[in-house]
Amino acid sequence: MSYPNIAQQTIGEPLANPWYTPGFTSQMPNYQVIPSNQYQLAGFPSAATYVTVTGNFFDEDGNPISGYLTFYPSSSLTMTYNSVTTVIPQRFVGQNLWDVPGAFWGTGNMYLHDGNLLVSLLATDNAAVAMVPTTFTYAVVENWLGGRTYNITVPSTSTSPVDINSLIIPGSTADEEVAESSTITLAATSTEYIPANISANTGGMSFNPTSYTVQFAFIAGSTQPQSGDWHTGSWSSSNAPYIAEILVGPANGGLVLAAGSYVIWVKVISSPQVPVFPVGTLVIY
């Protein structure tokens, strides 16, 4: 196969003509063969809502950060609109709205431009189409030194453009299973659920931990829990944010604790990892 002499390209033309890109002609309507029958291919649902998401990323000296973000949905999707169902596989997504060179095309890498993010994302709650599941989240990875990992929702009601930091799910900005710390005060005669807001990420991608056993321990002091300190809890949510809980108090089979201050520990029995971490403080009075 011969290729054009790119040295003879003129201003305004790409370095390599697009028809030398594998699959180019199959994606361009002007090059597609007219169907041999009366059935036309259904397109992507036109009623799907997209939101423009922005962000500013600079170092402490005011220099723009170089790097890219990836957005990975928490599940595959199906959309039904005008009696046509479209299947959307789980893969890296996002349309970079910067007019920058396209070396990243098809990779899912949303590169910053002068420290700024400008990406179009499918809303995570498209009411105009019948979407299954009805809501989902994105696992976001900031691919640069010191970059964060977190989950976001992109409501269809967002005022576009919307800053990405306003979309972050609280408690989701850590690797592996990590819970949001808090201090809870409980009367000794009261029986209540003690919650832990847990985010679960592996390899920079969010996953649902609710299929695993979750346990709680309440330790008075600075020591870590031992094997006999653990009590089995439950999950109160099956979608992000994932909330684990355990009933504490003298009624209805709750865990009875004496008055005092306890460090709340959580253990998620997954495989091969079994993370153990403190999530806050419980004060019984």
N, C-alpha and C positions, 0 to 999 in steps of 0.2 A: 504494500500500500504506500502510495506517495502522499506527502503532506505539503501544504503550501509553504513557501518561503516567508517566514514571519517577518524577516527583515524588510520585506516589501509592503508590509501592512501600512495603511495610512492612518492619520489621526482620526480618532473616533471609532475605529474598528477594533474588535477584540484581538488579542494576541493570536488566537487560533479560531478559525471560523467555526461557529457552533455546530454545523452539520458533521464535523469530525468527532463530536462528543457521542459516545455510545448511547443509543436509545433516544437521541434528540428528535429524529423524525417521527418516532412513534408517540411522542408527547405533544407535537405541534399540530393543531387542527388543520393548518394549511397543507400539511404533508400526509394526512391520514386518508386512507382509501375510503370512498363512499361505501357504506354497508350494502351488502348484496340483497338484503331483505328490508321489510318495512319497519323493523324494530330499531329504534335509536337508543344509544347508550344513555342511561340516566346519569346526571351529573351530581356533584356534591350538593347537599341541601343548601339552598340559597338563603334560607331563613336562619341559619346558624349565626350566632352572635360572636364577634371577635372584639377583643379589647386591646388597645395599645398600652403597653407597659413600659415605663421609663425607669431610669436610675442613674445616679451620679456617683462615680467611683474614683476617688483621688487619694494620694498618700498625704502624710502630715506636712509635706513641703509644698503641697498644692499641685503636684505633678499628676497627670492623668494615669490611671492604672491601665496596663495592657493585659489582655486576657479575654476569656469568653465565658459565657454561662451556658449551661444545658438545662433543659426542661423535660422532665420525664413524667408522664401521667401515671396515676396510681392504678389504672386499669385500662383495658381496651374498651372501646365504646361502640354502640350501635345507635344510629339516628334514623327515625322514621318520619318522613315528611312527604305529603301528597302521595301516600300509599307506597312510597319507595323507601326501602331500608338500605342504609349505607353502613358498612362495617369499617371501623377505624382501628387498626391494630395498635398495640402498645409499643411506642417507639419514641425516640427523641423528636421533639417538635419545636415549632416556633418559626416565624417568618421575620428575618432581620430586615428592618425597614430602612437601614442606612444604605445609601448608594455607594457601596464599597466593592472592591474586587471580589469576585465570587469563588475564591479558592476553597471556601468552606461549604459550597453548595452540596446539599445532601448529607452533611455530617451531623447536623443538629447543633453545631457550635454557633452560638449567638455572640459574635465578637463585639467588644466595646469599640466605640469610635471617639477618640479624644476623651476617654474616660466616661463616656455616656452610653447607656443602654437604650435601645429603641426597638422593641420587638412586638409583634402582633401574636396574641395567644387566643385560642378558643376559650370562651367563657366556660367556667366549670359548672354552670347551672343554666343550660340552654332551655328555657321554657317554651320557646317557639317551635321546637321540634321534640318529638318523643324520644328522649335520650335514656339509654340504659347503660350504666347506672344513672340515676337522675342527677347526681353530683359526683365530683371526683376532685382530686388535688394534684398539684405538680410537685415533684421533688426537684429542687433547684440546687445546682452545684456551681459555685464561683471558682473557676479554674485559674487561680493565680496564687502566689505566695500569700498566706494569711486569709485566703478566701473562705467563705462560710458555706455550710450545707443546711438547708432548711426546706420547709414545705410552705406552699402558698395556695390560696384559693383566689380565683379571678371571677368575682360575681359579674353577671351580665348587666347589673345596674351600676357598675363602676362608671364614674365620670372619666371618660377617655380623653387624654392619657392619664394614667394613674401610676404613682410611684410604687415600685416593687416592695419597698420596706413597709408600706401600709397594708400589704397583702399577706405578710408572714404570719403563719399560725403560731400563737404563743407556745413556747416550750418545744419548738421543733428545730432549734438551731444548734443541735449537737449530734455527734456521730453515735452510732449504735443506740441502745435503749437508754434514754436519759429522761428523768422526770423533772418537772418544775418544782422548785423548792418553795415551801410555805410554812407558816406557823399556824397551827390549829389549836383552839382552846375548847375544852369539853368538860362539862360538869360530870362529876363521878356518878350521878344518878341518871344521866342522859345516855341514850343509845342512838348512835348516828353512824352513817357511813363515812369512813375516812378515805378521801380520794387521792389519786396520784395521776397527774397528767403526763402521759408517757409519749415520747416521740421515738420511732424506730427507723433507723437508717442503716443500710449496709452497702458498702461500695459507693456511697454517695446517692443511693436510691432508696426512696421510702418503701416500706413494706408494712403489712398489717400483722401485728404481733398477737392478736387476740386468740389465735389458735393454740398459743402456748400457755402453760400453767403459770400463774403469777402468785407470789407469796409475799407476805408482809412480816416484818419483825419490829418490835418496839424495844429499844435498848436505852436504859438509864445510864448514861455515862459515855465515854469515848471509845469503848471497845466495839469491835465488829461482831455481828451476829454469829452464833454457833449453830450447829445442826438442829438443836432442840428448840431454838428460838423462833422458827418459822411457822407461820400460819397461812393457810391457803386463802387467797382472795378470789375475786371474780372481775370480769370486765363489764362495765356498764355501757360501753359503746362499741359498735362494730365498724365505725368509720372514724377517720381522723377528725378531731384530736382523740386519741385513744385514752380512755379513762379506766384505770384499775381502782378497785375499792375493796374495803373490808369493813364489816360491821363491828363497832366497838361499843361496849356498854353492857349493863346487867340484864337487859331484856332481850327476848326473842333469839337466844343463842349467840349473842354478841360476845366478843372477846373482852373479858373483864380485866381492867388494869387498875392498880392502886393509884392514889393521888401522887402526882409527881410530873417530872418533865422527861420526855422520851424522844430519842432520835428515831424518825420513821425510816426504815429501810425497805427496799423492794428488791425482789429477785424474780427474773423472768427466765424460766427453764426452757430455753430454746436449744437448738443443736446446730453447730457444735459449741456455740457460746452460751454461757450461763452468767449474764451480767448481774452484779450486785451493786447497789448504789443507794446512798441516802437521799431522801426527797424532801425533808423538812423536819419540823418539830411538832410533837403533840404534847400539850400541857393539860393534865387532868387535875381539876381542883374540887 
